[in-house]
Amino acid sequence: MGRYTEAKCKLCRRAEMKLFLKGVRCTTEKCSFAKRPVPPGMQHRRKRGKPSYYALQLREKQKAKNAYNMLERQFRRFYDVASRRKGASGRVLIQMLERRLDNVMYRSLFALSRNQSRQLVRHGFVFVDGQRVDIPSYLVKDGQEIEIRAHDSLKKDLKSNVDINSKERSCPTWMQADNENLKIKIVRLPEKEDLVVSIDEQLIVELYSK
């Protein structure tokens, strides 16, 4: 499966906001977006005019896709599923993106970035209701309990991640994290207000509805 291998900071600059793709680095003075918060490209040769409405829709979709570390086909599949379910498609899409297992690991503060949380899942350290789940796109449900089972050195690193992450962000209210035992309980479904990166889901719905 192909992955984006170029500089991640370009994605933040193109979105014109921090997507927190490089973990702790994004909160320090080393952040490339903080140093140069302009879109990538040769800025001195051209002036950017007002973007079209289609450009705004595309930019919002790209921002959401990159923030959750997904490829185009997978993101489109998520939208297709969301559009067939009851309720507003945009709201359902946001809930599905937040309920991804790799995102849950990241939002619970156990991982410094979504790339790291994806590795935790893929390497088989994550158990949902006692069953090993190694699929990052697995959607957690209300009431489920998640546990990280690993060797002592990794557990120590994960607890250290919590201390580092807690300085810049907090665990969302739709989950309860037990930092000592490396456990998470999903207490409700996530909502738009719980997002770290601001996303206008209606623009994404309009783009895919054409």
Buried (B, 14 or more C-beta within 10 A) or exposed (E): EEEBEEEBBBBBBBBEBBBBBBBBBBBEEEBBBBEEEEEBEEEEEEEEEEEEEEEBBBBBBBBBBBBBBBEEEEBBEBBEBBBEEEEEBBBBBBBBBBBBBBBBBBBBBBBBBBBBBBBBBEEEBBBBEEEEBEEBBBBBEEEBBBBBEBEEEBBEEBBEBBEEBEEEEEBBEBBBBEBEEBBBBBEEBBBBEBBBBEBBBBBBBBBBEE
